[in-house]
Amino acid sequence: MGQYIRHAVVPMEEIVEKILFFWGAPRRTKALLSTGHEVGVVSLRMRTFGRAASSKSGIHCKACGLKATHFAIEGFTGSQIPSVHANLYGMKHNVEVLFTQDHVLPVSRGGKDSLNNSQVMCQPCNSRKGSRSDRKFKAEMRGEKKC
């Protein structure tokens, strides 16, 4: 994981339940998990994951379709302040792939930092998308090999 120290793996359902339960709570609200860790569950990133989990198709990358499978409770290596957060992962060819919150219309192109302008993407697709709009990126992906 490079920059992260893994503390635990948590089923998606446990964290999604916390995201939905604390949906309207203040931004710094943390939820206590069965592992004994407290993690923030009301950030835009977590609400984006929660909204996707509530859909029929579940949490998957909007670009390549990779399905999310689990959360990992992780901390930053070398951090002066000990803290942990939940990262979402999927599996591709027995390798973990990090999931991210992506802006459909990038903030750098006038998009808002809001739930209506957010979607779930795996990190490789989000990196490939860069600062392009979702529409332009998807048009460029047609015909290309997906990650």
C-alpha angles and dihedrals in degrees: 000000000000104000097030134074110212116224102170146341116237129192113253092238093062095055095038088055089054092047091053094043093052095037098130097031123121116283097256095052114134129198125216112232130205088256090063093249123127116218135177112253106173104066120118088254093054094043089051089055091045093051091050091049089055092057124091093249095050126213113335139139110276090215107044102012097238108163122232113234111176149357124241122206105224142167131204119262114241094014115154091209114056109228137142135210137184119256121192120226141181130193126244118176090342092305123114116242119198118231123217141188110251130196109234088210105027117242087234088063096048100277120145125244091238141119090251089060096044134094138165119260134167113247095250092054093043090052091049091048093054113164096338120119117257091247094052093045093050091048090053091047094057107106093012124111110261120233 
